[in-house]
Amino acid sequence: MADAKREIERKYESDDSGLPDLTGVGGVAAVVDKGVVDLDATYYDTADERLAAASLTLRRRTGGSDAGWHLKLPVAPGVRDEIRAPLSDTVPEELAALVRSRVRDAELIPLVRLRSARDVRHLLDADGLLLAEASVDSVTAQRLTGKGGAAQWTEIEVELADDGDPAFLDLVEKRLRRAGVHPSASPSKLARALEQTAGRGHRESKAGPRSKAARPPVTAGDHVLAYLRAQRDVLVELDPAVRRDVPDSVHRMRVATRRTRSTLRSFRSVLDRSVTDTLGLELKWLAGELGVDRDQEVLADRLTTALDAIPPELVTGPVRARLASWAEARHGSAHGHLTGVLDSRRHLTLLDSLDTLLTTPPLRPAAGKPPQKVLDKAVRKDLATLSDLIGQALDAPPGEERDIAVHEARKKAKRTRYAAEAATEALGKPARALTRDMKSLTTLLGEHQDSVMARRTLRELAAAAHGAGESGFTYGLLYGREEARAAAAETELPGLWGEITYGVSG
């Protein structure tokens, strides 16, 4: 079973001078020599280096205290999550799954072998607690594909102890710089190995940090595709986090899915809908699958918070236990289902289709025009439709009819917001203002919809409680409060909508 560890480290160029004395730096009371460890790591990737392009590393390493398989996922500069699995002859399935959104059907093959003689020092405070591990690594790299180039170098690595203060690394770096040691130009050993062992005929991946920067968007099509590309990247990057059940990851992936689908629908003057409509249906499917987990998560949090606000004497029966049991059972089932969705052929085909759309976009004539008029027209069209839906919601009688109308307005408000986001670079201040307004509107309409869903769930829980002979009083109390929250949102809607205006840039 794989486990995870947050790794915070910095790498430095080294010469024959080695590691300077770090005693006294940031509370270092002792520098303890832990000897030399021999490490042997084989790094796996696709033939076109998709993982390396995304700054991901997958390796099988022997030697040291953490021998096994390691997958490193970037979090921030110098910060990575390391997912570990026991040694085996083949890539563990739990790690292969975490890179599936990038690898797709490609084979993971041995790409580079790194052998390191690691001279380790432990930096301890006055109580003997570990602050960081500093090492001098003498590295030999060998490319295992193509012509098999080789390279050698020495580097210094300083890794913060678990739960350590990252500011400590700043103090260590100041000391190293004074000693003539400078940060490495490469973010990882693998990146340096790939650079230094690449033969003349080596073909680098077309994506990732080593590719040329994309040119700034010029036409209307450029702006729409840039926004779509950013959302595609989010979908791929969040895949491991969703599988690991990282908080908020499902919500963020669902938002990226909806942004993508909304953009395809809002800018049909730019992209041919005979091609994009099918993709839009697949995005709708994915958003729905993501919603199974996300909607339950939101409801559970909402109902738990509401229950916490009720005086204890008004909580009759095992309401809290029943709610917790419902939330846990629904989440476990939903998350397992979602993992299966991410592994499905349908999902992987969807990702391939997005790649194809961005590589060979089905552009219409308007795509080649200047963006201001084309994008502004699309945004205004969405806003006009939203205005009609808001009017229908306000005119509808209270109850189910109004609930449905408000929900439809909410969906259109989100689409208008995403259209404004996509057009922001071209339209400037008016689009930014509209994005903010739509965010406020969707928040209000979302509060209303969450109340509708909460009341539905409360009815289900109350029915189950009644069947078990439990009191339904607290469920009814919560239901009444949810009705009041929905009514408050309906009351606020006319005023908020009346404040929303949208101008056009020069």
Secondary structure in CASP SS format (residue, H / E / C, confidence):
PFRMAT SS
TARGET T0000
AUTHOR 0000-0000-0000
METHOD secondary structure of the structure
MODEL  1
M C 1.00
A C 1.00
D E 1.00
A E 1.00
K E 1.00
R E 1.00
E E 1.00
I E 1.00
E E 1.00
R E 1.00
K E 1.00
Y E 1.00
E E 1.00
S C 1.00
D C 1.00
D C 1.00
S C 1.00
G C 1.00
L C 1.00
P C 1.00
D C 1.00
L C 1.00
T C 1.00
G C 1.00
V H 1.00
G H 1.00
G H 1.00
V C 1.00
A C 1.00
A E 1.00
V E 1.00
V E 1.00
D E 1.00
K E 1.00
G E 1.00
V E 1.00
V E 1.00
D E 1.00
L E 1.00
D E 1.00
A E 1.00
T E 1.00
Y E 1.00
Y E 1.00
D E 1.00
T C 1.00
A C 1.00
D C 1.00
E C 1.00
R H 1.00
L H 1.00
A H 1.00
A H 1.00
A C 1.00
S C 1.00
L C 1.00
T E 1.00
L E 1.00
R E 1.00
R E 1.00
R E 1.00
T E 1.00
G C 1.00
G C 1.00
S C 1.00
D C 1.00
A C 1.00
G E 1.00
W E 1.00
H E 1.00
L E 1.00
K E 1.00
L E 1.00
P E 1.00
V E 1.00
A E 1.00
P C 1.00
G C 1.00
V E 1.00
R E 1.00
D E 1.00
E E 1.00
I E 1.00
R E 1.00
A E 1.00
P C 1.00
L C 1.00
S C 1.00
D C 1.00
T C 1.00
V C 1.00
P C 1.00
E H 1.00
E H 1.00
L H 1.00
A H 1.00
A H 1.00
L H 1.00
V C 1.00
R H 1.00
S H 1.00
R H 1.00
V H 1.00
R C 1.00
D C 1.00
A C 1.00
E C 1.00
L C 1.00
I E 1.00
P E 1.00
L E 1.00
V E 1.00
R E 1.00
L E 1.00
R E 1.00
S E 1.00
A E 1.00
R E 1.00
D E 1.00
V E 1.00
R E 1.00
H E 1.00
L E 1.00
L E 1.00
D C 1.00
A C 1.00
D C 1.00
G C 1.00
L C 1.00
L E 1.00
L E 1.00
A E 1.00
E E 1.00
A E 1.00
S E 1.00
V E 1.00
D E 1.00
S E 1.00
V E 1.00
T E 1.00
A E 1.00
Q E 1.00
R E 1.00
L C 1.00
T C 1.00
G C 1.00
K C 1.00
G C 1.00
G C 1.00
A E 1.00
A E 1.00
Q E 1.00
W E 1.00
T E 1.00
E E 1.00
I E 1.00
E E 1.00
V E 1.00
E E 1.00
L E 1.00
A C 1.00
D C 1.00
D C 1.00
G C 1.00
D C 1.00
P C 1.00
A H 1.00
F H 1.00
L H 1.00
D H 1.00
L H 1.00
V H 1.00
E H 1.00
K H 1.00
R H 1.00
L H 1.00
R H 1.00
R H 1.00
A C 1.00
G C 1.00
V C 1.00
H C 1.00
P E 1.00
S C 1.00
A C 1.00
S C 1.00
P C 1.00
S C 1.00
K H 1.00
L H 1.00
A H 1.00
R H 1.00
A H 1.00
L H 1.00
E H 1.00
Q H 1.00
T H 1.00
A C 1.00
G C 1.00
R C 1.00
G C 1.00
H C 1.00
R C 1.00
E C 1.00
S C 1.00
K C 1.00
A C 1.00
G C 1.00
P C 1.00
R C 1.00
S C 1.00
K C 1.00
A C 1.00
A C 1.00
R C 1.00
P C 1.00
P C 1.00
V C 1.00
T C 1.00
A H 1.00
G H 1.00
D H 1.00
H H 1.00
V H 1.00
L H 1.00
A H 1.00
Y H 1.00
L H 1.00
R H 1.00
A H 1.00
Q H 1.00
R H 1.00
D H 1.00
V H 1.00
L H 1.00
V H 1.00
E H 1.00
L H 1.00
D H 1.00
P H 1.00
A H 1.00
V H 1.00
R H 1.00
R C 1.00
D C 1.00
V C 1.00
P C 1.00
D C 1.00
S H 1.00
V H 1.00
H H 1.00
R H 1.00
M H 1.00
R H 1.00
V H 1.00
A H 1.00
T H 1.00
R H 1.00
R H 1.00
T H 1.00
R H 1.00
S H 1.00
T H 1.00
L H 1.00
R H 1.00
S H 1.00
F C 1.00
R C 1.00
S C 1.00
V C 1.00
L E 1.00
D C 1.00
R H 1.00
S H 1.00
V H 1.00
T H 1.00
D H 1.00
T H 1.00
L H 1.00
G H 1.00
L H 1.00
E H 1.00
L H 1.00
K H 1.00
W H 1.00
L H 1.00
A H 1.00
G H 1.00
E H 1.00
L H 1.00
G H 1.00
V H 1.00
D H 1.00
R H 1.00
D H 1.00
Q H 1.00
E H 1.00
V H 1.00
L H 1.00
A H 1.00
D H 1.00
R H 1.00
L H 1.00
T H 1.00
T H 1.00
A H 1.00
L H 1.00
D H 1.00
A C 1.00
I C 1.00
P C 1.00
P H 1.00
E H 1.00
L H 1.00
V C 1.00
T C 1.00
G C 1.00
P C 1.00
V H 1.00
R H 1.00
A H 1.00
R H 1.00
L H 1.00
A H 1.00
S H 1.00
W H 1.00
A H 1.00
E H 1.00
A H 1.00
R H 1.00
H H 1.00
G H 1.00
S H 1.00
A H 1.00
H H 1.00
G H 1.00
H H 1.00
L H 1.00
T H 1.00
G H 1.00
V H 1.00
L H 1.00
D H 1.00
S C 1.00
R H 1.00
R H 1.00
H H 1.00
L H 1.00
T H 1.00
L H 1.00
L H 1.00
D H 1.00
S H 1.00
L H 1.00
D H 1.00
T H 1.00
L H 1.00
L H 1.00
T H 1.00
T C 1.00
P C 1.00
P C 1.00
L E 1.00
R C 1.00
P H 1.00
A H 1.00
A H 1.00
G H 1.00
K C 1.00
P C 1.00
P H 1.00
Q H 1.00
K H 1.00
V H 1.00
L H 1.00
D H 1.00
K H 1.00
A H 1.00
V H 1.00
R H 1.00
K H 1.00
D H 1.00
L H 1.00
A H 1.00
T H 1.00
L H 1.00
S H 1.00
D H 1.00
L H 1.00
I H 1.00
G H 1.00
Q H 1.00
A H 1.00
L H 1.00
D H 1.00
A C 1.00
P C 1.00
P C 1.00
G C 1.00
E H 1.00
E H 1.00
R H 1.00
D H 1.00
I H 1.00
A H 1.00
V H 1.00
H H 1.00
E H 1.00
A H 1.00
R H 1.00
K H 1.00
K H 1.00
A H 1.00
K H 1.00
R H 1.00
T H 1.00
R H 1.00
Y H 1.00
A H 1.00
A H 1.00
E H 1.00
A H 1.00
A H 1.00
T H 1.00
E H 1.00
A H 1.00
L H 1.00
G C 1.00
K H 1.00
P H 1.00
A H 1.00
R H 1.00
A H 1.00
L H 1.00
T H 1.00
R H 1.00
D H 1.00
M H 1.00
K H 1.00
S H 1.00
L H 1.00
T H 1.00
T H 1.00
L H 1.00
L H 1.00
G H 1.00
E H 1.00
H H 1.00
Q H 1.00
D H 1.00
S H 1.00
V H 1.00
M H 1.00
A H 1.00
R H 1.00
R H 1.00
T H 1.00
L H 1.00
R H 1.00
E H 1.00
L H 1.00
A H 1.00
A H 1.00
A H 1.00
A H 1.00
H H 1.00
G H 1.00
A C 1.00
G C 1.00
E C 1.00
S C 1.00
G C 1.00
F H 1.00
T H 1.00
Y H 1.00
G H 1.00
L H 1.00
L H 1.00
Y H 1.00
G H 1.00
R H 1.00
E H 1.00
E H 1.00
A H 1.00
R H 1.00
A H 1.00
A H 1.00
A H 1.00
A H 1.00
E H 1.00
T H 1.00
E H 1.00
L H 1.00
P H 1.00
G H 1.00
L H 1.00
W H 1.00
G H 1.00
E H 1.00
I C 1.00
T C 1.00
Y C 1.00
G C 1.00
V C 1.00
S C 1.00
G C 1.00
END
